[in-house]
Amino acid sequence: MARRAASAVLGAVYFHLLDMHVYTVLNLGLAVIMGYAFLKKEEANPKVADWLRFFTGAIMLSLTFFVFDGLITIIEFASSIRLLVGTILLAHGGIKLGWLVFGIAHLLAAYLGYEKEQQYFADLQIASAIVAAIGILKCQKRTP
């Protein structure tokens, strides 16, 4: 979890440099959530985790409103919320729906990457969407 938190911080710096404010806040929020998960060890407090997710979502929504820059901002927000919701679903057993939500989020992120002329980032998002599709297919094979 500590490495994931550090990765989210680096992601926040990357998105800040691209002026993608909602993704910046999403990554900072994910860093806080992952940092909490790392520090909590065995004793989880689900209310704290829920509040952290709610707070991150509220900040992203307010940023979407205040830094509105057309369709790109809306897509950035929609993708960010789906990444949070997908994480929650996967963590709490909603595997098939979690993968579906992640897949949509990564496709939206790919669109944003291409719009920002970030080919490598966009290609990674396409690869992540493919991984999500494989996750969905694996879930279907398990279901009778």
SERO-4910 file (N, C-alpha, C, O; in steps of 0.05 Angstrom, whole numbers):
BEGIN
 pado doro    nc1    nc2    nc3   cac1   cac2   cac3    cc1    cc2    cc3    oc1    oc2    oc3
  Met    A     16    -24      0      0      0      0     17     25      0      9     46    -12
  Ala    A     40     24     13     57     48     14     66     56    -14     68     79    -21
  Arg    A     74     35    -30     82     41    -58     59     52    -75     64     70    -91
  Arg    A     35     41    -70     12     52    -85      6     80    -77     -1     96    -94
  Ala    A      9     87    -52      5    114    -43     25    133    -56     18    154    -65
  Ala    A     51    124    -57     71    140    -69     66    143    -99     70    165   -110
  Ser    A     57    122   -112     50    123   -140     27    143   -145     28    158   -165
  Ala    A      7    143   -127    -15    162   -130     -5    191   -127    -15    209   -141
  Val    A     14    196   -110     25    223   -107     40    231   -132     37    254   -142
  Leu    A     55    213   -144     69    219   -169     48    224   -191     52    241   -208
  Gly    A     27    209   -191      5    213   -210     -7    241   -207    -13    254   -227
  Ala    A    -10    249   -182    -21    276   -177     -3    298   -189    -13    317   -200
  Val    A     23    294   -186     42    314   -197     40    314   -228     39    335   -240
  Tyr    A     39    290   -240     36    288   -269     11    302   -279     12    318   -297
  Phe    A    -12    296   -266    -37    309   -275    -37    339   -269    -50    354   -284
  His    A    -24    347   -248    -22    376   -243     -7    390   -265    -15    412   -274
  Leu    A     14    378   -275     30    389   -296     14    391   -322     19    408   -339
  Leu    A     -6    373   -326    -23    373   -349    -48    391   -345    -65    392   -363
  Asp    A    -50    404   -322    -73    421   -315    -99    404   -315   -120    414   -323
  Met    A    -97    380   -306   -120    363   -303   -127    362   -273   -119    344   -258
  His    A   -141    382   -264   -145    387   -235   -161    365   -221   -155    358   -199
  Val    A   -182    355   -234   -198    334   -222   -182    309   -218   -184    296   -196
  Tyr    A   -166    301   -238   -149    277   -235   -128    282   -213   -120    264   -199
  Thr    A   -118    306   -211    -98    313   -190   -110    307   -163    -97    294   -146
  Val    A   -134    317   -158   -147    313   -133   -154    284   -129   -151    273   -106
  Leu    A   -163    270   -150   -169    241   -148   -144    227   -138   -146    210   -119
  Asn    A   -121    232   -150    -97    218   -142    -88    225   -114    -78    208    -99
  Leu    A    -91    250   -106    -85    257    -78   -104    243    -59    -95    233    -38
  Gly    A   -129    241    -66   -149    227    -49   -142    197    -48   -143    186    -26
  Leu    A   -134    185    -70   -126    157    -70   -101    153    -53    -99    133    -39
  Ala    A    -83    172    -54    -59    170    -37    -66    171     -8    -55    156      8
  Val    A    -85    188      0    -94    189     28   -107    163     36   -102    152     57
  Ile    A   -125    153     18   -139    128     24   -119    104     27   -121     88     45
  Met    A   -100    103      8    -80     81      9    -62     85     33    -53     65     45
  Gly    A    -55    110     39    -38    115     63    -53    106     88    -41     94    106
  Tyr    A    -79    112     89    -95    103    112    -95     72    113    -92     61    135
  Ala    A    -99     59     90    -99     30     90    -73     18     99    -72     -2    113
  Phe    A    -51     31     92    -24     22    100    -21     26    130    -10      8    144
  Leu    A    -29     48    141    -25     54    169    -44     39    188    -37     34    211
  Lys    A    -68     33    178    -88     20    195    -80     -8    203    -89    -19    223
  Lys    A    -64    -21    187    -55    -49    191    -79    -67    192    -94    -69    172
  Glu    A    -84    -80    214   -106   -100    216   -133    -88    223   -154    -98    215
  Glu    A   -133    -66    238   -157    -55    248   -168    -33    230   -159    -10    230
  Ala    A   -187    -40    213   -199    -21    195   -223     -7    207   -238    -19    223
  Asn    A   -226     18    200   -250     32    209   -265     40    183   -258     59    170
  Pro    A   -286     25    176   -300     29    151   -311     57    149   -313     68    127
  Lys    A   -319     69    172   -330     96    171   -309    116    162   -316    135    147
  Val    A   -285    113    171   -263    131    163   -258    129    133   -256    149    119
  Ala    A   -257    104    124   -252     99     95   -275    111     78   -270    123     58
  Asp    A   -300    107     87   -323    119     73   -322    149     73   -327    161     52
  Trp    A   -314    161     95   -312    190     96   -290    201     78   -293    221     65
  Leu    A   -268    186     77   -246    194     59   -255    193     30   -249    211     14
  Arg    A   -270    172     22   -280    170     -5   -300    192    -11   -299    205    -32
  Phe    A   -318    197      8   -338    218      4   -324    246      1   -331    261    -16
  Phe    A   -305    251     18   -290    276     18   -276    280     -9   -277    302    -21
  Thr    A   -263    259    -19   -249    260    -45   -269    266    -67   -264    283    -84
  Gly    A   -292    252    -67   -312    256    -87   -324    284    -86   -328    296   -107
  Ala    A   -328    295    -62   -339    322    -59   -319    343    -70   -327    362    -83
  Ile    A   -294    339    -64   -274    357    -74   -272    356   -104   -270    377   -117
  Met    A   -273    332   -115   -273    329   -145   -297    343   -157   -294    356   -178
  Leu    A   -320    340   -145   -344    352   -156   -342    383   -155   -349    396   -174
  Ser    A   -332    393   -132   -329    423   -130   -309    433   -150   -312    454   -162
  Leu    A   -287    418   -154   -267    426   -174   -279    426   -202   -273    443   -219
  Thr    A   -295    406   -208   -308    404   -234   -325    429   -239   -325    440   -261
  Phe    A   -338    438   -218   -355    462   -220   -338    487   -224   -343    504   -241
  Phe    A   -317    490   -207   -302    515   -207   -281    518   -229   -275    540   -238
  Val    A   -271    495   -239   -251    497   -261   -262    487   -287   -247    478   -304
  Phe    A   -289    488   -290   -302    478   -314   -289    489   -339   -286    513   -342
  Asp    A   -281    470   -356   -268    478   -381   -280    462   -404   -266    452   -421
  Gly    A   -306    460   -404   -320    446   -425   -321    416   -421   -319    406   -399
  Leu    A   -324    402   -443   -329    373   -443   -306    358   -430   -311    338   -416
  Ile    A   -281    367   -433   -258    353   -421   -262    351   -390   -256    330   -379
  Thr    A   -271    372   -378   -274    372   -348   -296    352   -341   -293    337   -321
  Ile    A   -317    351   -355   -339    332   -350   -329    303   -353   -335    286   -336
  Ile    A   -314    298   -374   -304    271   -378   -284    264   -356   -284    241   -347
  Glu    A   -267    283   -349   -248    278   -327   -262    271   -301   -254    253   -287
  Phe    A   -284    285   -295   -299    280   -271   -312    252   -272   -311    237   -253
  Ala    A   -325    246   -295   -339    221   -298   -319    198   -296   -326    178   -283
  Ser    A   -296    200   -307   -276    179   -305   -266    177   -276   -263    154   -266
  Ser    A   -261    199   -263   -251    198   -236   -271    185   -217   -263    168   -200
  Ile    A   -296    192   -219   -316    180   -201   -318    150   -207   -321    134   -188
  Arg    A   -316    142   -232   -317    114   -238   -293     99   -226   -296     76   -218
  Leu    A   -270    112   -226   -247     99   -214   -251     95   -184   -243     74   -173
  Leu    A   -262    114   -171   -268    111   -142   -289     90   -137   -285     72   -120
  Val    A   -311     91   -153   -332     71   -149   -323     43   -156   -329     24   -142
  Gly    A   -307     41   -177   -296     15   -185   -279      3   -162   -280    -21   -157
  Thr    A   -263     20   -150   -246     11   -128   -263      1   -105   -257    -20    -93
  Ile    A   -284     16    -98   -301      8    -76   -315    -18    -83   -317    -36    -66
  Leu    A   -326    -21   -107   -339    -45   -115   -321    -70   -114   -328    -90   -103
  Leu    A   -296    -67   -125   -278    -89   -124   -270    -96    -95   -266   -120    -89
  Ala    A   -267    -76    -79   -259    -81    -51   -281    -94    -35   -275   -108    -15
  His    A   -306    -90    -43   -328   -101    -27   -344   -123    -41   -367   -128    -34
  Gly    A   -331   -136    -61   -343   -160    -72   -360   -156    -97   -369   -176   -108
  Gly    A   -363   -132   -107   -378   -127   -132   -360   -129   -155   -356   -110   -170
  Ile    A   -348   -153   -159   -326   -157   -178   -334   -151   -207   -321   -135   -220
  Lys    A   -355   -163   -217   -363   -159   -245   -369   -130   -251   -360   -118   -270
  Leu    A   -386   -118   -234   -393    -90   -238   -369    -72   -234   -366    -52   -248
  Gly    A   -352    -79   -214   -327    -63   -210   -310    -62   -234   -299    -41   -242
  Trp    A   -306    -86   -247   -290    -87   -272   -303    -71   -294   -289    -57   -309
  Leu    A   -329    -72   -296   -343    -57   -317   -339    -27   -313   -334    -12   -332
  Val    A   -343    -18   -288   -339     11   -282   -310     19   -287   -306     41   -298
  Phe    A   -291      3   -279   -263      9   -285   -258     11   -315   -244     29   -324
  Gly    A   -269     -8   -330   -265     -8   -359   -275     18   -371   -261     30   -388
  Ile    A   -298     27   -364   -309     52   -374   -291     76   -365   -286     93   -381
  Ala    A   -283     75   -340   -265     97   -330   -239     99   -347   -230    120   -354
  His    A   -228     76   -352   -202     75   -367   -206     84   -396   -189     97   -408
  Leu    A   -229     77   -408   -234     87   -435   -237    117   -436   -228    130   -454
  Leu    A   -251    128   -416   -254    157   -414   -226    170   -410   -220    191   -421
  Ala    A   -210    157   -393   -183    168   -388   -166    167   -413   -150    185   -418
  Ala    A   -170    146   -429   -155    144   -454   -163    167   -473   -145    179   -485
  Tyr    A   -188    173   -474   -197    196   -490   -184    222   -481   -174    238   -497
  Leu    A   -183    225   -454   -170    249   -443   -141    250   -450   -130    271   -457
  Gly    A   -127    227   -448    -99    225   -455    -93    233   -483    -74    248   -489
  Tyr    A   -110    223   -501   -106    230   -530   -112    260   -534    -98    273   -550
  Glu    A   -132    271   -520   -138    300   -523   -115    317   -512   -109    339   -523
  Lys    A   -101    308   -491    -78    322   -480    -52    315   -493    -31    323   -484
  Glu    A    -54    300   -515    -30    291   -530    -10    276   -513     14    279   -515
  Gln    A    -21    259   -496     -5    241   -478     -9    213   -488    -23    197   -475
  Gln    A      3    206   -510      0    180   -524      6    157   -505    -10    138   -504
  Tyr    A     28    158   -491     35    135   -473     14    131   -452      6    108   -447
  Phe    A      6    152   -439    -15    151   -418    -40    139   -430    -53    121   -418
  Ala    A    -49    149   -453    -73    140   -465    -72    110   -473    -91     95   -468
  Asp    A    -49    102   -483    -45     74   -490    -46     56   -465    -58     34   -466
  Leu    A    -35     65   -443    -37     50   -418    -66     47   -409    -73     27   -398
  Gln    A    -81     68   -413   -110     67   -406   -125     47   -423   -142     33   -413
  Ile    A   -118     45   -448   -130     25   -466   -123     -3   -456   -140    -21   -454
  Ala    A    -98     -6   -449    -89    -32   -438   -104    -39   -412   -111    -62   -408
  Ser    A   -108    -19   -395   -123    -23   -370   -152    -30   -376   -164    -47   -362
  Ala    A   -164    -18   -396   -191    -25   -404   -193    -54   -414   -213    -68   -408
  Ile    A   -172    -63   -428   -171    -91   -437   -169   -110   -412   -182   -131   -412
  Val    A   -153   -102   -393   -151   -118   -368   -178   -120   -355   -186   -141   -345
  Ala    A   -193    -97   -354   -219    -97   -342   -238   -116   -357   -254   -130   -345
  Ala    A   -237   -115   -384   -253   -133   -400   -247   -162   -394   -265   -179   -392
  Ile    A   -222   -169   -390   -214   -196   -383   -225   -203   -356   -234   -226   -351
  Gly    A   -224   -184   -337   -236   -189   -311   -266   -195   -313   -276   -213   -298
  Ile    A   -280   -181   -330   -309   -186   -334   -313   -214   -345   -330   -229   -336
  Leu    A   -297   -221   -365   -299   -248   -378   -294   -270   -358   -307   -291   -358
  Lys    A   -274   -266   -340   -268   -286   -320   -291   -289   -301   -298   -311   -292
  Cys    A   -305   -267   -294   -328   -268   -276   -350   -283   -290   -365   -298   -276
  Gln    A   -354   -280   -315   -376   -294   -330   -370   -324   -331   -389   -340   -330
  Lys    A   -345   -332   -333   -339   -360   -334   -344   -374   -308   -351   -397   -307
  Arg    A   -341   -359   -286   -346   -370   -259   -375   -373   -253   -383   -390   -237
  Thr    A   -392   -356   -265   -420   -356   -260   -434   -377   -276   -431   -378   -301
  Pro    A   -450   -395   -263   -463   -417   -278   -485   -406   -296   -498   -422   -310
***
